[in-house]
Amino acid sequence: MLALSFTVAVFSQAQVRERPLDDQRWEELTRNLDYSEEQRETSTEWRSPRHLVGADWVKVALILVVVALLVFLMLRFITPGLFSRGKGNKHEQIEARPLETLKRDELDEALRSAVQARAFRLAVRIYYLIIVRELSARRFIHWHPEKTNRQYLVEMSEHPLQPLFAQSTRTYERVWFGEESLSGSRFPEIESGFQNLITRIASK
């Protein structure tokens, strides 16, 4: 404990000796240091993440675009309908306009197209529209697009053709609304019944 006190006393009483540093020595030590603003900006820019997005990334992006384009062209030629809108089903092709807005000659054309395309359910619907139009043309009923088939049947209740019209209505509703499948072998029988009614209406 006595030795420690003696050491502290000697140290506190010692004078700190300064070693002078001449100008030549200072210049040698600081020769390669640059504290200018321009140097700091250059150093900061070099460390910026923007240097990561350079020519290499541009090349990679261009390669990916080329590869994607090649894949697209290959798929398009191998599978032509993959990226194009399909022609649609038979109903969509024929019903480009609402059938209710077509004139009689346009309905006839739509009917021929439906039969040719073997869209027999649609052909049944067109036949029924033709029948309703013919009944309206001869003032047996009052046609209106908002009316129901039941209303037309009520209007035909006192007419001699009412039974045939009722039968055609049942066939139409069963095939169209009931989505009953209709084969090519069965359609001629149904078509014959519709044509018979149309001929009977025309003779009145």
N, CA, C and O of each residue as an XYZ file, in Angstrom:
816
protein
N       0.842     -1.213      0.000
C       0.000      0.000      0.000
C       0.861      1.240      0.000
O       0.528      2.239     -0.637
N       2.030      1.171      0.754
C       2.975      2.286      0.818
C       3.643      2.494     -0.526
O       3.858      3.629     -0.949
N       3.976      1.391     -1.205
C       4.619      1.488     -2.526
C       3.693      2.119     -3.532
O       4.147      2.924     -4.346
N       2.397      1.791     -3.517
C       1.418      2.359     -4.461
C       1.296      3.853     -4.268
O       1.208      4.595     -5.246
N       1.289      4.315     -3.018
C       1.175      5.744     -2.737
C       2.387      6.483     -3.234
O       2.289      7.602     -3.736
N       3.566      5.829     -3.087
C       4.801      6.463     -3.527
C       4.812      6.609     -5.047
O       5.237      7.639     -5.569
N       4.345      5.577     -5.759
C       4.321      5.617     -7.235
C       3.412      6.705     -7.741
O       3.782      7.421     -8.671
N       2.203      6.863     -7.151
C       1.255      7.890     -7.574
C       1.830      9.270     -7.341
O       1.659     10.170     -8.163
N       2.512      9.437     -6.218
C       3.080     10.740     -5.907
C       4.158     11.097     -6.885
O       4.239     12.244     -7.324
N       5.017     10.117     -7.250
C       6.096     10.379     -8.210
C       5.521     10.729     -9.565
O       5.998     11.653    -10.223
N       4.478      9.984     -9.999
C       3.864     10.216    -11.319
C       3.220     11.591    -11.397
O       3.328     12.274    -12.415
N       2.548     12.000    -10.323
C       1.860     13.290    -10.325
C       2.831     14.444    -10.336
O       2.521     15.529    -10.829
N       4.028     14.202     -9.781
C       4.993     15.274     -9.718
C       5.862     15.339    -10.975
O       6.585     16.312    -11.189
N       5.784     14.279    -11.815
C       6.617     14.240    -13.027
C       6.093     15.219    -14.049
O       4.889     15.442    -14.169
N       6.976     15.770    -14.745
C       6.600     16.708    -15.801
C       6.447     15.956    -17.116
O       7.273     15.109    -17.457
N       5.365     16.277    -17.863
C       5.108     15.636    -19.167
C       6.009     16.280    -20.200
O       5.983     17.491    -20.419
N       6.787     15.452    -20.811
C       7.713     15.971    -21.810
C       7.067     15.920    -23.196
O       6.571     14.868    -23.601
N       7.065     16.991    -23.899
C       6.489     17.080    -25.251
C       7.574     16.844    -26.284
O       8.688     17.359    -26.183
N       7.210     16.044    -27.289
C       8.135     15.775    -28.392
C       7.664     16.549    -29.604
O       6.621     16.237    -30.179
N       8.384     17.501    -29.974
C       7.958     18.318    -31.127
C       7.937     17.501    -32.420
O       8.749     16.595    -32.611
N       6.928     17.862    -33.365
C       6.794     17.198    -34.673
C       7.045     18.250    -35.731
O       6.262     19.188    -35.883
N       8.130     18.096    -36.459
C       8.477     19.125    -37.443
C       7.562     19.055    -38.655
O       6.864     18.061    -38.855
N       7.564     20.102    -39.458
C       6.673     20.210    -40.627
C       6.963     19.158    -41.674
O       6.053     18.672    -42.345
N       8.213     18.811    -41.815
C       8.579     17.824    -42.834
C       8.000     16.461    -42.511
O       7.500     15.756    -43.389
N       8.073     16.099    -41.237
C       7.520     14.795    -40.824
C       5.996     14.766    -41.007
O       5.455     13.757    -41.459
N       5.301     15.850    -40.665
C       3.831     15.947    -40.823
C       3.413     15.830    -42.291
O       2.399     15.211    -42.616
N       4.198     16.424    -43.150
C       3.881     16.364    -44.590
C       4.021     14.952    -45.117
O       3.231     14.524    -45.958
N       5.033     14.208    -44.626
C       5.208     12.827    -45.058
C       4.031     11.957    -44.631
O       3.585     11.090    -45.383
N       3.528     12.194    -43.410
C       2.431     11.374    -42.890
C       1.099     11.654    -43.580
O       0.266     10.757    -43.711
N       0.900     12.870    -44.013
C      -0.407     13.258    -44.606
C      -0.349     13.409    -46.115
O      -1.263     13.982    -46.707
N       0.684     12.918    -46.742
C       0.868     13.133    -48.168
C      -0.236     12.485    -49.009
O      -0.688     13.087    -49.983
N      -0.682     11.272    -48.655
C      -1.661     10.521    -49.462
C      -3.100     10.745    -49.031
O      -4.000     10.096    -49.564
N      -3.343     11.627    -48.101
C      -4.705     11.897    -47.650
C      -5.291     13.060    -48.421
O      -4.630     14.070    -48.663
N      -6.613     12.886    -48.819
C      -7.306     13.939    -49.577
C      -8.634     14.206    -48.898
O      -9.505     13.336    -48.871
N      -8.798     15.407    -48.346
C     -10.013     15.767    -47.613
C     -10.925     16.669    -48.436
O     -11.814     17.316    -47.883
N     -10.722     16.720    -49.715
C     -11.533     17.633    -50.547
C     -12.953     17.108    -50.693
O     -13.195     15.910    -50.544
N     -13.914     18.024    -50.992
C     -15.330     17.683    -51.173
C     -15.526     16.771    -52.364
O     -16.352     15.859    -52.332
N     -14.757     17.022    -53.424
C     -14.893     16.231    -54.646
C     -14.537     14.780    -54.397
O     -15.195     13.870    -54.903
N     -13.486     14.570    -53.609
C     -13.071     13.206    -53.317
C     -14.120     12.466    -52.517
O     -14.348     11.280    -52.758
N     -14.784     13.147    -51.546
C     -15.823     12.510    -50.742
C     -17.022     12.128    -51.583
O     -17.603     11.061    -51.386
N     -17.410     13.002    -52.539
C     -18.549     12.692    -53.393
C     -18.251     11.499    -54.272
O     -19.109     10.637    -54.467
N     -17.032     11.440    -54.808
C     -16.659     10.315    -55.666
C     -16.679      9.012    -54.884
O     -17.145      7.986    -55.381
N     -16.180      9.055    -53.679
C     -16.149      7.853    -52.850
C     -17.554      7.392    -52.514
O     -17.841      6.195    -52.543
N     -18.448      8.353    -52.190
C     -19.828      8.011    -51.855
C     -20.554      7.417    -53.047
O     -21.306      6.452    -52.906
N     -20.333      7.985    -54.209
C     -20.999      7.489    -55.416
C     -20.541      6.088    -55.756
O     -21.337      5.274    -56.225
N     -19.286      5.797    -55.532
C     -18.751      4.469    -55.817
C     -19.396      3.406    -54.935
O     -19.553      2.261    -55.357
N     -19.774      3.781    -53.699
C     -20.390      2.838    -52.779
C     -21.906      2.766    -52.928
O     -22.557      1.953    -52.270
N     -22.472      3.610    -53.788
C     -23.927      3.663    -53.941
C     -24.463      2.382    -54.569
O     -23.807      1.811    -55.440
N     -25.666      1.906    -54.143
C     -26.275      0.699    -54.737
C     -26.580      0.859    -56.209
O     -26.821     -0.126    -56.907
N     -26.573      2.115    -56.698
C     -26.866      2.304    -58.114
C     -25.836      1.629    -59.002
O     -26.117      1.292    -60.152
N     -24.632      1.434    -58.455
C     -23.606      0.766    -59.245
C     -23.936     -0.702    -59.472
O     -23.383     -1.341    -60.367
N     -24.849     -1.238    -58.647
C     -25.248     -2.627    -58.837
C     -26.109     -2.790    -60.077
O     -26.117     -3.865    -60.677
N     -26.845     -1.737    -60.485
C     -27.693     -1.790    -61.671
C     -26.915     -1.179    -62.811
O     -27.032      0.014    -63.091
N     -26.138     -1.985    -63.451
C     -25.281     -1.495    -64.510
C     -25.497     -2.233    -65.800
O     -26.589     -2.728    -66.079
N     -24.450     -2.301    -66.583
C     -24.555     -2.920    -67.911
C     -24.922     -4.392    -67.815
O     -25.619     -4.911    -68.687
N     -24.458     -5.085    -66.749
C     -24.764     -6.516    -66.614
C     -26.264     -6.760    -66.478
O     -26.807     -7.689    -67.075
N     -26.926     -5.921    -65.692
C     -28.373     -6.102    -65.516
C     -29.124     -5.798    -66.806
O     -30.125     -6.447    -67.106
N     -28.665     -4.845    -67.549
C     -29.301     -4.536    -68.847
C     -29.182     -5.727    -69.783
O     -30.134     -6.073    -70.483
N     -28.018     -6.350    -69.795
C     -27.831     -7.529    -70.651
C     -28.752     -8.671    -70.235
O     -29.355     -9.334    -71.078
N     -28.852     -8.892    -68.923
C     -29.729     -9.959    -68.426
C     -31.177     -9.691    -68.812
O     -31.889    -10.605    -69.227
N     -31.619     -8.432    -68.678
C     -33.004     -8.085    -69.025
C     -33.263     -8.316    -70.500
O     -34.314     -8.839    -70.868
N     -32.318     -7.934    -71.352
C     -32.488     -8.139    -72.797
C     -32.553     -9.620    -73.136
O     -33.348    -10.028    -73.983
N     -31.732    -10.420    -72.489
C     -31.746    -11.867    -72.738
C     -33.091    -12.469    -72.341
O     -33.636    -13.303    -73.063
N     -33.632    -12.044    -71.183
C     -34.930    -12.557    -70.734
C     -36.041    -12.172    -71.696
O     -36.933    -12.976    -71.967
N     -35.995    -10.951    -72.215
C     -37.021    -10.516    -73.175
C     -36.951    -11.352    -74.445
O     -37.981    -11.765    -74.977
N     -35.742    -11.602    -74.930
C     -35.579    -12.401    -76.149
C     -36.073    -13.823    -75.938
O     -36.754    -14.384    -76.796
N     -35.727    -14.406    -74.789
C     -36.169    -15.777    -74.496
C     -37.687    -15.853    -74.408
O     -38.298    -16.775    -74.949
N     -38.306    -14.872    -73.718
C     -39.766    -14.861    -73.596
C     -40.428    -14.732    -74.962
O     -41.441    -15.381    -75.224
N     -39.863    -13.900    -75.832
C     -40.416    -13.732    -77.177
C     -40.317    -15.019    -77.981
O     -41.248    -15.384    -78.699
N     -39.183    -15.706    -77.860
C     -39.017    -16.973    -78.573
C     -40.005    -18.025    -78.090
O     -40.583    -18.761    -78.889
N     -40.195    -18.090    -76.768
C     -41.161    -19.055    -76.209
C     -42.566    -18.741    -76.697
O     -43.316    -19.644    -77.067
N     -42.927    -17.447    -76.700
C     -44.254    -17.046    -77.176
C     -44.467    -17.455    -78.627
O     -45.516    -17.999    -78.970
N     -43.479    -17.196    -79.481
C     -43.613    -17.542    -80.904
C     -43.709    -19.044    -81.100
O     -44.485    -19.517    -81.930
N     -42.922    -19.796    -80.336
C     -42.972    -21.258    -80.457
C     -44.342    -21.791    -80.063
O     -44.912    -22.628    -80.762
N     -44.875    -21.302    -78.933
C     -46.191    -21.768    -78.486
C     -47.279    -21.358    -79.463
O     -48.233    -22.106    -79.679
N     -47.147    -20.188    -80.049
C     -48.174    -19.723    -80.973
C     -48.217    -20.577    -82.229
O     -49.296    -20.876    -82.739
N     -47.043    -20.976    -82.738
C     -47.019    -21.799    -83.944
C     -47.382    -23.244    -83.647
O     -48.012    -23.910    -84.469
N     -46.981    -23.739    -82.460
C     -47.308    -25.122    -82.104
C     -48.786    -25.258    -81.767
O     -49.435    -26.219    -82.182
N     -49.328    -24.283    -81.002
C     -50.742    -24.282    -80.602
C     -51.363    -22.971    -81.061
O     -51.409    -22.019    -80.282
N     -51.844    -22.889    -82.308
C     -52.314    -21.623    -82.872
C     -53.417    -20.959    -82.064
O     -53.472    -19.730    -82.009
N     -54.297    -21.731    -81.435
C     -55.430    -21.125    -80.734
C     -55.174    -20.774    -79.285
O     -56.086    -20.347    -78.576
N     -53.901    -20.953    -78.822
C     -53.630    -20.764    -77.405
C     -53.757    -19.318    -76.975
O     -54.300    -19.041    -75.906
N     -53.263    -18.378    -77.793
C     -53.274    -16.968    -77.428
C     -54.293    -16.160    -78.207
O     -54.305    -14.933    -78.107
N     -55.131    -16.799    -78.964
C     -56.136    -16.084    -79.743
C     -57.515    -16.391    -79.213
O     -57.760    -17.464    -78.662
N     -58.406    -15.449    -79.380
C     -59.768    -15.670    -78.940
C     -60.433    -16.647    -79.894
O     -60.386    -16.476    -81.113
N     -61.040    -17.651    -79.336
C     -61.671    -18.657    -80.173
C     -62.831    -18.108    -80.973
O     -63.356    -17.033    -80.682
N     -63.221    -18.856    -81.979
C     -64.327    -18.435    -82.813
C     -65.652    -18.513    -82.072
O     -66.675    -18.030    -82.558
N     -65.628    -19.131    -80.880
C     -66.867    -19.227    -80.111
C     -67.644    -20.456    -80.520
O     -67.329    -21.099    -81.521
N     -68.663    -20.782    -79.740
C     -69.471    -21.937    -80.094
C     -70.439    -21.585    -81.207
O     -70.487    -20.445    -81.668
N     -71.202    -22.566    -81.630
C     -72.081    -22.362    -82.777
C     -73.149    -21.321    -82.484
O     -73.515    -20.540    -83.363
N     -73.645    -21.304    -81.268
C     -74.675    -20.328    -80.912
C     -74.127    -18.914    -81.003
O     -74.802    -18.022    -81.516
N     -72.887    -18.693    -80.501
C     -72.313    -17.360    -80.512
C     -72.064    -16.877    -81.928
O     -72.230    -15.691    -82.212
N     -71.670    -17.774    -82.819
C     -71.412    -17.377    -84.193
C     -72.697    -16.941    -84.887
O     -72.701    -15.952    -85.620
N     -73.774    -17.664    -84.665
C     -75.021    -17.367    -85.367
C     -75.751    -16.212    -84.711
O     -76.336    -15.371    -85.393
N     -75.716    -16.170    -83.357
C     -76.450    -15.133    -82.635
C     -75.586    -13.894    -82.422
O     -75.459    -13.403    -81.300
N     -74.992    -13.390    -83.506
C     -74.224    -12.154    -83.395
C     -75.139    -11.005    -83.010
O     -74.714    -10.051    -82.358
N     -76.417    -11.104    -83.423
C     -77.444    -10.148    -82.999
C     -78.560    -10.933    -82.326
O     -78.761    -12.105    -82.643
N     -79.293    -10.311    -81.401
C     -80.423    -11.011    -80.771
C     -81.420    -11.462    -81.824
O     -81.808    -10.685    -82.696
N     -81.834    -12.721    -81.741
C     -82.732    -13.272    -82.761
C     -84.062    -12.527    -82.796
O     -84.691    -12.418    -83.849
N     -84.487    -12.018    -81.648
C     -85.779    -11.331    -81.595
C     -85.793    -10.064    -82.444
O     -86.859     -9.582    -82.826
N     -84.611     -9.523    -82.741
C     -84.549     -8.279    -83.517
C     -84.424     -8.538    -85.018
O     -84.448     -7.593    -85.806
N     -84.294     -9.793    -85.421
C     -84.099    -10.109    -86.843
C     -85.422    -10.085    -87.603
O     -86.482    -10.395    -87.060
N     -85.325     -9.708    -88.872
C     -86.489     -9.765    -89.751
C     -86.691    -11.202    -90.210
O     -85.861    -12.071    -89.941
N     -87.803    -11.448    -90.907
C     -88.137    -12.822    -91.275
C     -87.082    -13.418    -92.192
O     -86.679    -14.563    -91.986
N     -86.618    -12.682    -93.198
C     -85.607    -13.238    -94.100
C     -84.287    -13.493    -93.355
O     -83.554    -14.427    -93.683
N     -83.995    -12.663    -92.360
C     -82.785    -12.876    -91.566
C     -82.933    -14.100    -90.667
O     -81.964    -14.820    -90.424
N     -84.150    -14.330    -90.175
C     -84.386    -15.544    -89.393
C     -84.213    -16.790    -90.250
O     -83.663    -17.792    -89.795
N     -84.684    -16.724    -91.490
C     -84.516    -17.865    -92.393
C     -83.037    -18.154    -92.627
O     -82.616    -19.311    -92.656
N     -82.261    -17.099    -92.793
C     -80.820    -17.281    -93.004
C     -80.154    -17.854    -91.760
O     -79.294    -18.730    -91.853
N     -80.559    -17.353    -90.592
C     -80.010    -17.877    -89.342
C     -80.390    -19.340    -89.148
O     -79.600    -20.128    -88.629
N     -81.603    -19.702    -89.567
C     -82.045    -21.092    -89.454
C     -81.199    -22.000    -90.334
O     -80.787    -23.075    -89.901
N     -80.939    -21.580    -91.558
C     -80.109    -22.390    -92.455
C     -78.701    -22.564    -91.879
O     -78.121    -23.647    -91.943
N     -78.173    -21.493    -91.326
C     -76.826    -21.572    -90.743
C     -76.794    -22.520    -89.551
O     -75.840    -23.280    -89.384
N     -77.841    -22.479    -88.717
C     -77.895    -23.347    -87.539
C     -77.986    -24.815    -87.934
O     -77.296    -25.658    -87.361
N     -78.817    -25.116    -88.891
C     -78.958    -26.507    -89.338
C     -77.664    -26.992    -89.972
O     -77.237    -28.123    -89.736
N     -77.038    -26.137    -90.778
C     -75.782    -26.514    -91.414
C     -74.689    -26.757    -90.378
O     -73.845    -27.638    -90.546
N     -74.712    -25.969    -89.308
C     -73.718    -26.131    -88.237
C     -74.103    -27.228    -87.254
O     -73.379    -27.487    -86.292
N     -75.252    -27.880    -87.497
C     -75.760    -28.936    -86.628
C     -76.035    -28.406    -85.208
O     -75.936    -29.144    -84.228
N     -76.378    -27.128    -85.123
C     -76.799    -26.529    -83.852
C     -78.311    -26.679    -83.758
O     -79.052    -25.710    -83.922
N     -78.762    -27.903    -83.492
C     -80.184    -28.224    -83.608
C     -81.028    -27.548    -82.527
O     -82.167    -27.166    -82.796
N     -80.505    -27.393    -81.326
C     -81.271    -26.694    -80.292
C     -81.539    -25.250    -80.710
O     -82.644    -24.739    -80.528
N     -80.544    -24.611    -81.259
C     -80.727    -23.241    -81.735
C     -81.706    -23.204    -82.902
O     -82.500    -22.270    -83.018
N     -81.653    -24.204    -83.755
C     -82.587    -24.262    -84.877
C     -84.029    -24.365    -84.374
O     -84.933    -23.758    -84.950
N     -84.245    -25.130    -83.301
C     -85.582    -25.235    -82.705
C     -86.050    -23.865    -82.226
O     -87.199    -23.483    -82.445
N     -85.174    -23.146    -81.587
C     -85.542    -21.810    -81.095
C     -85.910    -20.879    -82.253
O     -86.885    -20.133    -82.169
N     -85.133    -20.928    -83.322
C     -85.420    -20.060    -84.473
C     -86.755    -20.443    -85.108
O     -87.540    -19.575    -85.491
N     -87.002    -21.729    -85.214
C     -88.294    -22.174    -85.763
C     -89.447    -21.610    -84.938
O     -90.438    -21.134    -85.492
N     -89.317    -21.666    -83.624
C     -90.403    -21.180    -82.771
C     -90.598    -19.670    -82.935
O     -91.731    -19.190    -82.944
N     -89.500    -18.924    -83.064
C     -89.617    -17.486    -83.291
C     -90.314    -17.195    -84.616
O     -91.100    -16.253    -84.717
N     -90.023    -18.008    -85.631
C     -90.688    -17.830    -86.928
C     -92.186    -18.076    -86.782
O     -92.996    -17.339    -87.344
N     -92.553    -19.107    -86.031
C     -93.971    -19.408    -85.823
C     -94.670    -18.244    -85.132
O     -95.750    -17.831    -85.553
N     -94.061    -17.714    -84.076
C     -94.662    -16.588    -83.356
C     -94.782    -15.372    -84.272
O     -95.794    -14.672    -84.245
N     -93.763    -15.122    -85.076
C     -93.820    -13.992    -86.003
C     -94.949    -14.167    -87.020
O     -95.650    -13.208    -87.346
N     -95.120    -15.384    -87.516
C     -96.177    -15.625    -88.499
C     -97.563    -15.460    -87.867
O     -98.470    -14.904    -88.487
N     -97.718    -15.936    -86.650
C     -99.001    -15.750    -85.961
C     -99.292    -14.265    -85.738
O    -100.432    -13.818    -85.861
N     -98.250    -13.517    -85.410
C     -98.433    -12.085    -85.192
C     -98.743    -11.358    -86.501
O     -99.554    -10.433    -86.526
N     -98.086    -11.785    -87.596
C     -98.310    -11.135    -88.892
C     -99.756    -11.285    -89.349
O    -100.283    -10.420    -90.048
N    -100.392    -12.375    -88.959
C    -101.789    -12.592    -89.329
C    -102.746    -12.195    -88.196
O    -103.934    -12.516    -88.222
N    -102.204    -11.501    -87.223
C    -102.968    -10.934    -86.120
C    -103.698    -11.993    -85.289
O    -104.739    -11.716    -84.693
N    -103.139    -13.209    -85.255
C    -103.696    -14.229    -84.375
C    -103.240    -13.973    -82.926
O    -103.934    -14.315    -81.969
N    -102.073    -13.370    -82.802
C    -101.558    -12.967    -81.496
C    -100.946    -11.570    -81.646
O    -100.740    -11.091    -82.761
N    -100.667    -10.941    -80.539
C     -99.980     -9.652    -80.545
C     -98.564     -9.877    -80.010
O     -98.350    -10.037    -78.808
N     -97.611     -9.884    -80.936
C     -96.232    -10.209    -80.555
C     -95.581     -9.052    -79.808
O     -95.750     -7.886    -80.164
N     -94.835     -9.399    -78.766
C     -94.029     -8.427    -78.034
C     -92.874     -9.185    -77.389
O     -93.079    -10.261    -76.828
N     -91.666     -8.637    -77.462
C     -90.499     -9.375    -76.927
C     -90.574     -9.665    -75.438
O     -89.886    -10.564    -74.954
N     -91.396     -8.925    -74.698
C     -91.498     -9.138    -73.260
C     -92.590    -10.142    -72.892
O     -92.703    -10.531    -71.730
N     -93.375    -10.555    -73.846
C     -94.450    -11.510    -73.553
C     -93.906    -12.915    -73.368
O     -92.844    -13.261    -73.886
N     -94.656    -13.724    -72.616
C     -94.267    -15.114    -72.393
C     -95.029    -16.026    -73.343
O     -96.026    -15.633    -73.948
N     -94.534    -17.251    -73.458
C     -95.216    -18.223    -74.313
C     -96.619    -18.516    -73.789
O     -97.538    -18.752    -74.574
N     -96.784    -18.501    -72.498
C     -98.108    -18.762    -71.918
C     -99.116    -17.701    -72.339
O    -100.289    -18.000    -72.567
N     -98.657    -16.477    -72.440
C     -99.556    -15.413    -72.896
C     -99.983    -15.624    -74.340
O    -101.129    -15.361    -74.705
N     -99.062    -16.096    -75.147
C     -99.430    -16.394    -76.542
C    -100.419    -17.556    -76.611
O    -101.335    -17.548    -77.432
N    -100.232    -18.549    -75.752
C    -101.167    -19.681    -75.741
C    -102.572    -19.225    -75.337
O    -103.567    -19.714    -75.871
N    -102.644    -18.291    -74.395
C    -103.948    -17.767    -73.988
C    -104.599    -17.027    -75.155
O    -105.804    -17.152    -75.375
N    -103.824    -16.275    -75.884
C    -104.369    -15.538    -77.027
C    -104.847    -16.486    -78.132
O    -105.760    -16.164    -78.892
N    -104.207    -17.672    -78.205
C    -104.580    -18.637    -79.242
C    -105.624    -19.636    -78.755
O    -105.938    -20.591    -79.466
N    -106.162    -19.435    -77.566
C    -107.041    -20.442    -76.955
C    -108.283    -20.741    -77.794
O    -108.777    -21.868    -77.764
N    -108.794    -19.773    -78.533
C    -110.001    -19.972    -79.337
C    -109.699    -20.251    -80.800
O    -110.625    -20.364    -81.603
N    -108.458    -20.363    -81.158
C    -108.083    -20.549    -82.561
C    -107.944    -22.038    -82.878
O    -107.498    -22.813    -82.032
N    -108.327    -22.444    -84.103
C    -108.221    -23.864    -84.474
C    -106.783    -24.408    -84.427
O    -106.580    -25.606    -84.226
N    -105.808    -23.544    -84.609
C    -104.419    -24.007    -84.608
C    -103.801    -24.058    -83.206
O    -102.613    -24.343    -83.049
N    -104.614    -23.781    -82.206
C    -104.081    -23.755    -80.851
C    -103.422    -25.069    -80.429
O    -102.357    -25.029    -79.814
N    -104.019    -26.254    -80.736
C    -103.373    -27.512    -80.332
C    -101.979    -27.680    -80.955
O    -101.042    -28.096    -80.272
N    -101.842    -27.360    -82.241
C    -100.535    -27.483    -82.883
C     -99.531    -26.484    -82.299
O     -98.353    -26.790    -82.110
N    -100.036    -25.291    -82.024
C     -99.153    -24.281    -81.435
C     -98.734    -24.693    -80.021
O     -97.586    -24.481    -79.631
N     -99.643    -25.270    -79.263
C     -99.312    -25.729    -77.914
C     -98.266    -26.847    -77.965
O     -97.349    -26.890    -77.145
N     -98.418    -27.754    -78.941
C     -97.455    -28.840    -79.083
C     -96.072    -28.288    -79.446
O     -95.058    -28.730    -78.906
N     -96.045    -27.319    -80.364
C     -94.767    -26.707    -80.748
C     -94.141    -25.970    -79.573
O     -92.921    -25.976    -79.404
N     -94.984    -25.335    -78.762
C     -94.469    -24.622    -77.582
C     -93.840    -25.593    -76.590
O     -92.771    -25.316    -76.045
N     -94.491    -26.725    -76.353
C     -93.932    -27.719    -75.425
C     -92.597    -28.257    -75.944
O     -91.644    -28.424    -75.183
N     -92.548    -28.522    -77.234
C     -91.301    -29.029    -77.816
C     -90.176    -28.012    -77.667
O     -89.058    -28.354    -77.284
N     -90.488    -26.771    -77.973
C     -89.485    -25.712    -77.872
C     -88.978    -25.545    -76.443
O     -87.771    -25.463    -76.216
N     -89.887    -25.495    -75.490
C     -89.480    -25.293    -74.101
C     -88.691    -26.484    -73.567
O     -87.750    -26.318    -72.790
N     -89.082    -27.690    -73.991
C     -88.367    -28.883    -73.524
C     -86.935    -28.912    -74.074
O     -85.995    -29.268    -73.362
N     -86.785    -28.539    -75.329
C     -85.461    -28.593    -75.962
C     -84.597    -27.408    -75.538
O     -83.430    -27.572    -75.182
N     -85.182    -26.219    -75.582
C     -84.371    -25.025    -75.339
C     -84.147    -24.757    -73.854
O     -83.003    -24.648    -73.411
N     -85.218    -24.652    -73.088
C     -85.085    -24.345    -71.673
C     -84.698    -25.572    -70.852
O     -83.971    -25.466    -69.865
N     -85.189    -26.727    -71.266
C     -84.830    -27.953    -70.560
C     -83.486    -28.495    -70.973
O     -83.005    -29.474    -70.402
N     -82.859    -27.854    -71.984
C     -81.550    -28.269    -72.485
C     -81.532    -29.750    -72.841
O     -80.569    -30.466    -72.568
N     -82.614    -30.179    -73.452
C     -82.682    -31.574    -73.887
C     -81.753    -31.782    -75.078
O     -81.757    -30.999    -76.028
N     -80.980    -32.818    -75.016
C     -80.071    -33.098    -76.129
C     -80.871    -33.488    -77.365
O     -81.888    -34.178    -77.288
N     -80.384    -33.029    -78.484
C     -81.110    -33.246    -79.732
C     -80.142    -33.763    -80.773
O     -79.223    -33.053    -81.182
N     -80.342    -34.988    -81.200
C     -79.448    -35.601    -82.181
C     -79.902    -35.267    -83.595
O     -81.027    -34.821    -83.821
N     -79.006    -35.492    -84.524
C     -79.327    -35.236    -85.923
C     -80.408    -36.151    -86.458
O     -81.112    -35.791    -87.401
N     -80.551    -37.323    -85.873
C     -81.570    -38.265    -86.345
C     -82.960    -37.893    -85.838
O     -83.962    -38.238    -86.464
N     -83.026    -37.190    -84.705
C     -84.314    -36.824    -84.119
C     -84.806    -35.462    -84.606
O     -86.009    -35.200    -84.617
N     -83.879    -34.600    -85.006
C     -84.260    -33.249    -85.400
C     -85.227    -33.206    -86.583
O     -86.148    -32.391    -86.558
N     -85.070    -34.044    -87.630
C     -86.002    -33.956    -88.767
C     -87.463    -34.133    -88.372
O     -88.343    -33.507    -88.963
N     -87.732    -34.984    -87.376
C     -89.113    -35.183    -86.934
C     -89.673    -33.895    -86.310
O     -90.799    -33.489    -86.595
N     -88.870    -33.275    -85.467
C     -89.304    -32.018    -84.846
C     -89.440    -30.931    -85.896
O     -90.386    -30.144    -85.864
N     -88.506    -30.886    -86.818
C     -88.540    -29.877    -87.874
C     -89.796    -30.012    -88.727
O     -90.392    -29.017    -89.139
N     -90.184    -31.240    -88.980
C     -91.384    -31.484    -89.782
C     -92.628    -30.909    -89.104
O     -93.487    -30.327    -89.766
N     -92.719    -31.073    -87.781
C     -93.862    -30.528    -87.048
C     -93.897    -29.005    -87.106
O     -94.968    -28.418    -87.268
N     -92.747    -28.361    -86.977
C     -92.696    -26.903    -87.065
C     -93.082    -26.422    -88.461
O     -93.852    -25.473    -88.607
N     -92.547    -27.077    -89.475
C     -92.840    -26.665    -90.845
C     -94.322    -26.850    -91.175
O     -94.906    -26.044    -91.899
N     -94.923    -27.907    -90.645
C     -96.345    -28.141    -90.860
C     -97.181    -27.007    -90.267
O     -98.135    -26.540    -90.888
N     -96.812    -26.562    -89.046
C     -97.544    -25.472    -88.428
C     -97.366    -24.177    -89.187
O     -98.323    -23.420    -89.347
N     -96.149    -23.904    -89.663
C     -95.896    -22.682    -90.429
C     -96.728    -22.680    -91.710
O     -97.274    -21.649    -92.104
N     -96.818    -23.832    -92.348
C     -97.618    -23.925    -93.577
C     -99.109    -23.713    -93.272
O     -99.816    -23.051    -94.032
N     -99.571    -24.274    -92.170
C    -100.979    -24.102    -91.784
C    -101.291    -22.629    -91.459
O    -102.355    -22.123    -91.813
N    -100.380    -21.973    -90.802
C    -100.574    -20.550    -90.476
C    -100.654    -19.730    -91.748
O    -101.512    -18.856    -91.878
N     -99.755    -20.014    -92.691
C     -99.730    -19.264    -93.950
C    -101.008    -19.433    -94.752
O    -101.382    -18.543    -95.516
N    -101.695    -20.584    -94.587
C    -102.924    -20.848    -95.360
C    -104.153    -20.200    -94.754
O    -105.211    -20.208    -95.383
N    -104.059    -19.657    -93.591
C    -105.226    -19.067    -92.929
C    -105.442    -17.624    -93.397
O    -106.380    -16.964    -92.948
